[in-house]
């Protein structure tokens, strides 16, 4: 029997392809994070298909509880048909050799940086070159984190997560798991603003400027925020260049509670401290030697 609303039994249901699925006990285990809660009691067919394989529901032991009338959208059907055609033609196939080379290059550059600081601690020109090299490592690691957290490197979710955390939390310094959760919401609800629930696409929300006129109501709470919008054409570039990296590092780690990210971050900080002390002691020894 078809019902446009989920069963009224107090449980959490999500609609997929005309069927309601009980996800009450699955919400906390959802690999994609809290984004699943945005679709409780709603038809999530399009978003589900964009992120999951046809066997996901069965593998997660999620089964149909009741049905609802599914409205067909010709445009959406064409989009998914195009996606299926691209899959069949191999456009989504991972080039493992390319990613292996990318990882090798980044790791080699990463350790070369520390060795460079060790042998050139008193050479300002060399240190300037190494700082540029560090920026390149951060940038490339960011791309690798992006692809890992989009499940492009491996077919295994855990391996993709570890790769993303290594590239993000360890090398670039940006919390990979935090980025994946925000980016998943961004792709699922792109440029969405809901005034009733105060929901904003997290990757179009900033405290110091409004990326779209739909965000203006959120800047009317204080006089200072209203003023920020009037000068954002002047502050945007300086803030991005001068404080952008520091801001994203702070945002990505300030609410982190997962042991995996804390463990990697702690090891990274310990490693950096050892390298810094090693470089300082080497420089001191070098400068104290008689000419």
C-alpha positions, 0 to 999 in steps of 0.5 A, a space after each residue: 500500500 502506497 503512502 506519501 508519508 513514512 509510517 507514523 511509528 516514531 522511527 526515522 525513515 528515508 524514501 528511496 525509489 518509492 520505498 521507505 527505509 527505517 534508518 533509526 539505528 543506522 544514523 550513528 553508523 552512517 559513513 557520510 556523517 550527519 547529512 543523513 538527518 537532513 533527509 528524514 521523512 523525505 525522498 532522498 533518491 537522487 542524493 542516494 544514487 549519487 553517493 551509493 552503489 545499488 547494493 548499499 542498502 542490502 549490505 547495510 541491512 536496510 530493507 523496505 518498510 512501506 511504499 510511496 508514489 514516486 514522481 518521475 523526473 525526465 531530466 533526473 532520469 537522463 542525468 543518471 542514465 548519463 552517469 551509468 553510461 560514463 561508468 560503463 565506458 570507464 570514466 570512473 575507473 581509478 588509475 591506481 598507478 597515477 595515485 601511487 606516483 602522486 603519493 610517492 612524490 608528496 612523501 618524497 617532498 615532505 621528507 626532503 623538506 625536513 632534510 633541507 631544513 637540517 642541512 640549510 638551517 642557517 641559509 635564508 635563501 634555501 629556507 625561502 625556497 623550502 617554504 615555497 616547496 612546503 606550500 606546494 606539498 600542502 596544495 598537492 596533499 589537499 588534492 589527494 585528501 579531496 580524492 581520498 575522501 571522495 572514495 576515488 583511491 580505493 573501493 574500501 571506505 576505511 582505506 580511503 579514510 586513512 588515505 584522506 586523514 594522512 594527506 589532510 590531517 598529517 601532511 596538509 594539517 587540515 582535518 580530512 574527516 571534517 572536510 569530508 563531512 562538510 563537503 558531503 553536505 555541500 554536494 548533497 544540498 548545494 547552495 541550500 539555505 533554509 531560514 526555518 531551520 537556520 541551515 546553510 550549505 557549510 561551504 557557502 557560510 562564512 562569518 565575515 562575508 556573504 557569498 550570496 544575497 540569500 545569506 544577508 538575513 544572517 548578517 542582520 543580527 548585529 551592527 558589526 555583521 551588517 558593516 562587514 557585508 558593506 566592506 566585504 569587497 575590500 576584506 575578501 582577498 586580504 583575509 583569504 590570503 593572510 588568514 585563510 589557512 589559519 582559519 581553516 586549520 582552526 575550524 577543522 580541528 576545534 570540534 574534533 572528537 575522533 580518536 583517529 584524527 587526534 592520534 595522527 595529529 598528535 604524532 604529526 606535532 611530535 614529529 614536527 617538534 623533533 624536527 624543529 629541535 633537530 634543526 635548531 640544534 644543528 644550526 646552533 652547532 654550525 654557528 658555534 663552530 670556529 671559522 
